[in-house]
Amino acid sequence: MPWKGYHMFLSWLILHSFAGIFFSLFAVSGYAGTLETIRQQFEIYHRFPGEIEILATENTKEIDGVLNRTEAKRLTVRRELDKALIDRKPNKNLPSPLFAEEYIIPFIHYVSVERAFAQRTLEQGRPEETLNAIQYVYRLADELSESGSLELRTLAARIRLQMLEIAQSLLYHPLCRREHHEGLYKIFENQINRRTTDAVIWTRYREEGKQFFAGIGQHGLSKMVSPCLREELMSRDAFREYEKAMALRTVHDQSVFHRVSGAIIESCSVPFFQRQPVLRQLEQELRTQRGTAAEPVFALLLLRDVSRTMQLFAQERSGIELAYLALSASLGNQSRSKRLNFLTGNEYEIRLITDGVLCTYEGNIKPFYVPYR
């Protein structure tokens, strides 16, 4: 069969993955660890498929209904996060780097609940509970970041950026006091101290990729789908031919992935704003192989959106540092040394104005503001 046809077939396979295909290669013995214990609490999403959408609305009656229904689950997750600070259970059999969406939905559900809880408690004049909700969401982000999975690390970055908005709302609230400033300062200080470097993140992802290719070589494509779909596919002559070609194709794909991922890790020796030319060159190299006889389909899938993912991590770092520097200055702990923004290379600008502290940098559209208390 022509290689172009193989690519079209794989595209079909991946498009159908979110409609029922699941990746079982690395879940033979099931998931395990702190994250899985937390995740299980919010698997109820599939029973209440509209809850995340409800929590994104302004319908307070329906939001309160969801919060009441999920309260026990939310508190159970908090207890697990408390225990994780003392006795961490290692996370095993994390989802494949290509098929993690179903695995992460419960985490998104939990964060949506905590975010809504934070907003409602703030509206009701209970800033201490809002602060607690922020703290637990950032603790979950830490667990996701340290899992070794790039998909979960990316989710953690989005969560951290999202919760900055709640932190800013708390600081604006008239009942917010200095102790709440100190609480937020400790949260963001901890985020900076526990930050994992990009080089470590991508080195872990490279290992994920190695396991991915080893799994294909050992089990074949048919083991990557549900038993029901496997039976349907194996009845097709075309699929059996793709299976035969798989061993040869994965050798080439793995070679491309190994070389490009190595170059990505090397680029992490400099800040994001300095590595962009290298990333553009690598992405251009991958683009030129699309649609060719030697197209490395799996390598392209594993290395999709590299530049945007790195940019997201840089934005996350910038957002956390903005909040940290503004809170630090408001509490009288402003450092005299200049700090460069990892995303743009510009210096952070801390303005001590009449009623508070404003932290920003050139090109930033969301400065972080801390009113004096």
C-alpha positions as CSV (number, residue, x, y, z in Angstrom):
1,M,0.0,0.0,0.0
2,P,1.3,3.5,-0.7
3,W,2.7,5.3,2.4
4,K,0.3,8.2,1.8
5,G,-2.5,5.8,2.3
6,Y,-0.9,4.6,5.6
7,H,-0.8,8.2,6.8
8,M,-4.5,8.7,5.9
9,F,-5.3,5.5,7.8
10,L,-3.4,6.7,10.9
11,S,-5.1,10.0,10.8
12,W,-8.5,8.2,10.7
13,L,-7.4,6.1,13.7
14,I,-6.4,9.1,15.7
15,L,-9.5,11.1,14.9
16,H,-11.6,8.2,16.2
17,S,-9.5,7.9,19.4
18,F,-11.7,10.5,21.2
19,A,-14.8,8.7,20.2
20,G,-13.9,5.4,21.9
21,I,-10.4,4.3,21.1
22,F,-8.1,4.1,24.1
23,F,-4.4,3.5,24.3
24,S,-3.8,0.4,26.5
25,L,-0.1,-0.1,25.9
26,F,1.1,1.3,29.2
27,A,-1.9,0.4,31.3
28,V,-1.7,-3.4,31.3
29,S,-1.8,-3.5,35.1
30,G,-3.9,-0.4,35.5
31,Y,-2.9,3.0,36.8
32,A,-1.4,3.6,40.2
33,G,-0.2,6.3,42.6
34,T,-1.3,9.6,44.1
35,L,-2.6,11.0,40.9
36,E,-4.7,8.0,40.2
37,T,-6.2,8.0,43.7
38,I,-7.1,11.7,43.1
39,R,-8.4,11.1,39.6
40,Q,-10.8,8.4,40.6
41,Q,-12.7,10.8,42.8
42,F,-13.8,12.8,39.7
43,E,-14.5,10.0,37.2
44,I,-18.1,10.9,37.9
45,Y,-17.7,13.5,35.1
46,H,-19.0,10.8,32.7
47,R,-22.2,10.5,34.7
48,F,-22.6,14.3,34.8
49,P,-21.3,15.3,31.4
50,G,-22.5,18.9,31.7
51,E,-20.9,19.8,35.0
52,I,-17.8,21.4,33.7
53,E,-19.8,23.5,31.3
54,I,-22.2,24.6,34.1
55,L,-19.3,25.7,36.3
56,A,-18.1,28.0,33.4
57,T,-21.5,29.9,33.4
58,E,-22.8,32.6,35.7
59,N,-25.8,30.5,36.8
60,T,-25.3,30.6,40.6
61,K,-28.2,28.2,41.3
62,E,-26.9,25.5,39.0
63,I,-23.3,26.1,40.1
64,D,-24.3,25.7,43.8
65,G,-26.0,22.5,42.9
66,V,-22.8,21.1,41.3
67,L,-20.8,22.3,44.3
68,N,-23.1,20.5,46.7
69,R,-23.1,17.4,44.7
70,T,-19.3,17.2,44.5
71,E,-18.4,18.5,47.9
72,A,-17.5,15.1,49.4
73,K,-15.3,14.3,46.3
74,R,-13.6,17.7,46.5
75,L,-12.7,17.2,50.2
76,T,-11.5,13.7,49.5
77,V,-9.1,15.0,46.9
78,R,-7.9,17.7,49.4
79,R,-7.1,15.0,51.9
80,E,-5.1,13.0,49.3
81,L,-3.2,16.2,48.4
82,D,-2.4,16.7,52.1
83,K,-1.2,13.1,52.4
84,A,1.0,13.5,49.3
85,L,3.0,16.1,51.1
86,I,4.0,13.5,53.6
87,D,3.9,10.1,51.9
88,R,4.0,10.3,48.1
89,K,2.8,7.3,46.2
90,P,4.7,6.9,42.9
91,N,2.6,7.3,39.8
92,K,2.9,4.3,37.5
93,N,1.5,3.4,34.1
94,L,0.7,7.0,33.1
95,P,-1.3,7.4,29.8
96,S,0.5,7.3,26.5
97,P,1.7,10.7,25.2
98,L,-0.8,10.5,22.3
99,F,-4.0,9.3,24.1
100,A,-4.1,11.1,27.5
101,E,-7.3,13.1,27.0
102,E,-9.7,10.7,28.7
103,Y,-7.3,10.3,31.6
104,I,-7.0,14.0,32.3
105,I,-10.8,14.9,32.2
106,P,-11.3,14.2,35.9
107,F,-8.4,16.6,36.8
108,I,-10.1,19.3,34.7
109,H,-13.3,18.5,36.5
110,Y,-11.8,18.8,40.0
111,V,-10.1,22.1,39.1
112,S,-13.4,23.5,37.7
113,V,-15.1,22.6,41.0
114,E,-12.3,24.2,43.1
115,R,-12.3,27.3,40.9
116,A,-16.1,27.7,41.2
117,F,-15.8,27.1,44.9
118,A,-13.2,29.9,45.2
119,Q,-15.3,32.3,43.2
120,R,-18.5,31.6,45.2
121,T,-16.7,31.9,48.6
122,L,-15.2,35.2,47.5
123,E,-18.6,36.5,46.5
124,Q,-19.9,35.4,49.9
125,G,-17.1,37.2,51.7
126,R,-15.1,34.2,52.8
127,P,-11.6,35.0,51.5
128,E,-9.9,32.4,53.7
129,E,-11.7,29.6,52.0
130,T,-10.9,31.1,48.6
131,L,-7.2,31.1,49.6
132,N,-7.5,27.4,50.6
133,A,-9.0,26.5,47.2
134,I,-6.2,28.3,45.4
135,Q,-3.6,26.5,47.5
136,Y,-5.1,23.0,46.8
137,V,-5.3,23.6,43.0
138,Y,-1.6,24.6,42.9
139,R,-0.8,21.5,44.9
140,L,-2.5,19.4,42.3
141,A,-0.5,21.3,39.6
142,D,2.6,20.3,41.4
143,E,1.6,16.6,41.4
144,L,0.8,16.8,37.7
145,S,4.2,18.5,37.0
146,E,6.2,15.9,38.8
147,S,4.4,12.9,37.2
148,G,6.9,12.7,34.3
149,S,4.2,13.1,31.7
150,L,4.4,16.0,29.2
151,E,0.6,15.9,28.7
152,L,0.1,16.3,32.5
153,R,2.8,18.9,32.8
154,T,1.0,20.9,30.0
155,L,-2.2,20.6,31.9
156,A,-0.5,21.9,35.1
157,A,0.7,25.0,33.2
158,R,-2.8,25.8,32.0
159,I,-4.2,25.3,35.6
160,R,-1.6,27.6,37.1
161,L,-2.3,30.4,34.6
162,Q,-6.0,30.0,35.1
163,M,-5.8,30.3,38.9
164,L,-3.8,33.5,38.7
165,E,-7.0,35.2,37.8
166,I,-8.6,33.9,41.0
167,A,-5.6,35.1,43.0
168,Q,-5.9,38.5,41.5
169,S,-9.7,38.6,42.3
170,L,-8.9,37.7,45.9
171,L,-6.4,40.6,46.2
172,Y,-9.0,43.1,44.9
173,H,-11.7,41.9,47.4
174,P,-12.4,44.4,50.2
175,L,-12.1,41.7,52.9
176,C,-8.7,40.7,51.7
177,R,-6.1,41.3,54.4
178,R,-2.3,41.1,54.8
179,E,-2.5,37.5,56.0
180,H,-4.1,36.6,52.7
181,H,-1.2,38.4,50.9
182,E,1.2,36.4,52.9
183,G,-0.6,33.2,52.1
184,L,-0.5,33.9,48.3
185,Y,3.1,34.9,48.6
186,K,4.0,31.5,50.1
187,I,2.0,29.7,47.4
188,F,3.9,31.5,44.6
189,E,7.3,31.2,46.4
190,N,6.7,27.5,46.6
191,Q,5.8,27.3,42.9
192,I,9.2,29.0,42.0
193,N,11.2,26.8,44.3
194,R,9.6,23.6,43.0
195,R,9.8,24.5,39.3
196,T,11.1,21.8,37.0
197,T,13.4,23.0,34.3
198,D,12.4,22.6,30.6
199,A,15.5,20.4,30.1
200,V,14.2,17.9,32.7
201,I,10.6,18.0,31.3
202,W,11.8,17.2,27.7
203,T,14.3,14.6,28.9
204,R,11.4,12.8,30.6
205,Y,9.3,13.1,27.5
206,R,12.1,11.6,25.4
207,E,11.9,8.6,27.7
208,E,8.1,8.5,27.2
209,G,8.8,8.4,23.4
210,K,11.2,5.5,23.8
211,Q,8.7,3.5,25.7
212,F,6.1,4.4,23.1
213,F,8.1,3.1,20.2
214,A,9.2,0.0,22.2
215,G,5.5,-0.8,22.8
216,I,4.6,-0.5,19.1
217,G,7.5,-2.8,18.2
218,Q,6.6,-5.3,20.8
219,H,2.8,-5.3,20.5
220,G,1.9,-3.8,17.1
221,L,-0.7,-1.3,16.2
222,S,-3.6,-3.6,16.9
223,K,-2.8,-3.6,20.6
224,M,-3.2,0.2,20.7
225,V,-7.0,0.1,20.3
226,S,-10.0,-1.3,22.2
227,P,-10.7,-5.0,21.8
228,C,-14.0,-4.2,19.9
229,L,-12.3,-2.0,17.4
230,R,-9.4,-4.4,17.1
231,E,-11.7,-7.1,15.9
232,E,-13.2,-4.9,13.3
233,L,-9.8,-3.7,12.0
234,M,-8.2,-7.1,11.9
235,S,-11.0,-8.2,9.4
236,R,-9.6,-5.7,6.9
237,D,-6.9,-6.6,4.5
238,A,-5.5,-3.1,4.5
239,F,-5.0,-3.1,8.2
240,R,-3.1,-6.3,8.2
241,E,-0.8,-4.8,5.5
242,Y,-0.2,-1.8,7.7
243,E,0.7,-4.1,10.6
244,K,3.4,-5.8,8.5
245,A,4.9,-2.4,7.5
246,M,4.8,-1.1,11.1
247,A,8.1,-2.6,12.3
248,L,10.1,-1.0,9.5
249,R,8.4,2.4,9.8
250,T,8.9,2.7,13.6
251,V,12.6,2.3,13.2
252,H,12.7,5.4,11.0
253,D,10.2,7.3,13.1
254,Q,12.1,6.5,16.3
255,S,15.4,7.8,14.7
256,V,13.7,11.1,13.8
257,F,12.2,11.4,17.2
258,H,15.4,10.6,19.0
259,R,17.4,13.2,16.9
260,V,14.9,16.0,17.1
261,S,14.1,15.5,20.8
262,G,17.8,15.6,21.5
263,A,18.1,19.0,19.8
264,I,15.1,20.3,21.8
265,I,16.8,19.3,25.0
266,E,20.0,21.0,24.0
267,S,18.0,24.2,23.2
268,C,16.8,24.3,26.8
269,S,20.2,25.5,27.9
270,V,19.0,29.1,27.2
271,P,15.8,31.0,28.0
272,F,12.8,30.6,25.8
273,F,13.3,33.9,24.0
274,Q,16.8,32.8,22.9
275,R,15.8,29.3,21.7
276,Q,13.0,30.3,19.3
277,P,15.3,30.3,16.2
278,V,16.3,26.7,16.9
279,L,12.7,25.6,17.5
280,R,11.5,27.2,14.2
281,Q,14.3,25.4,12.3
282,L,13.4,22.1,13.8
283,E,9.7,22.6,13.1
284,Q,10.5,23.6,9.5
285,E,12.5,20.4,9.1
286,L,9.6,18.3,10.3
287,R,7.2,20.1,8.1
288,T,9.2,19.4,5.0
289,Q,8.8,15.6,5.6
290,R,5.0,15.7,5.7
291,G,3.4,14.0,2.7
292,T,6.7,12.3,1.6
293,A,7.5,8.6,1.3
294,A,9.6,8.9,4.4
295,E,7.1,10.8,6.5
296,P,7.7,10.0,10.2
297,V,4.1,9.9,11.2
298,F,4.5,8.9,14.9
299,A,7.5,11.3,15.4
300,L,5.4,14.1,14.0
301,L,2.6,13.3,16.3
302,L,4.8,13.1,19.3
303,L,6.6,16.3,18.5
304,R,3.5,18.3,17.5
305,D,3.3,21.9,18.9
306,V,6.7,21.8,20.5
307,S,7.2,25.6,20.2
308,R,3.7,26.4,21.5
309,T,4.2,24.0,24.4
310,M,7.5,25.7,25.3
311,Q,5.9,29.1,25.0
312,L,3.1,28.0,27.3
313,F,5.7,26.9,29.9
314,A,7.4,30.3,29.5
315,Q,4.1,32.1,30.0
316,E,3.3,30.1,33.1
317,R,6.7,30.9,34.5
318,S,6.2,34.6,33.7
319,G,2.8,34.7,35.3
320,I,4.0,33.1,38.5
321,E,7.0,35.4,38.7
322,L,4.8,38.5,38.1
323,A,2.5,37.5,41.1
324,Y,5.5,36.6,43.3
325,L,7.4,39.8,42.6
326,A,4.4,42.0,43.1
327,L,3.4,40.3,46.4
328,S,7.0,40.3,47.6
329,A,7.2,44.1,47.0
330,S,3.9,44.7,48.7
331,L,5.2,42.9,51.8
332,G,8.4,44.9,51.9
333,N,10.6,42.1,50.5
334,Q,11.5,43.6,47.1
335,S,14.9,42.4,45.8
336,R,17.3,45.0,44.5
337,S,18.6,42.6,41.8
338,K,17.0,42.8,38.4
339,R,15.2,39.7,37.1
340,L,14.8,39.0,33.4
341,N,11.6,37.7,32.0
342,F,12.1,34.1,30.7
343,L,9.5,34.7,27.9
344,T,10.7,37.9,26.4
345,G,14.1,38.7,27.8
346,N,12.9,42.1,29.2
347,E,13.3,43.1,32.8
348,Y,10.4,42.9,35.1
349,E,9.1,46.4,36.1
350,I,7.9,46.9,39.6
351,R,5.9,50.1,40.2
352,L,5.2,51.3,43.7
353,I,2.1,53.4,43.2
354,T,-0.1,55.3,45.6
355,D,-2.4,52.5,46.6
356,G,-0.5,49.3,45.7
357,V,2.2,47.5,43.7
358,L,2.1,46.8,39.9
359,C,4.4,44.3,38.3
360,T,4.7,44.0,34.5
361,Y,7.2,43.7,31.7
362,E,7.4,45.1,28.1
363,G,4.8,43.4,25.9
364,N,2.8,42.1,28.8
365,I,-1.0,42.6,28.5
366,K,-1.8,41.3,32.0
367,P,0.1,43.1,34.8
368,F,-0.3,41.8,38.3
369,Y,-1.6,44.3,40.9
370,V,-1.5,44.1,44.7
371,P,-3.3,46.7,46.7
372,Y,-1.8,47.8,50.0
373,R,-3.5,46.4,53.1
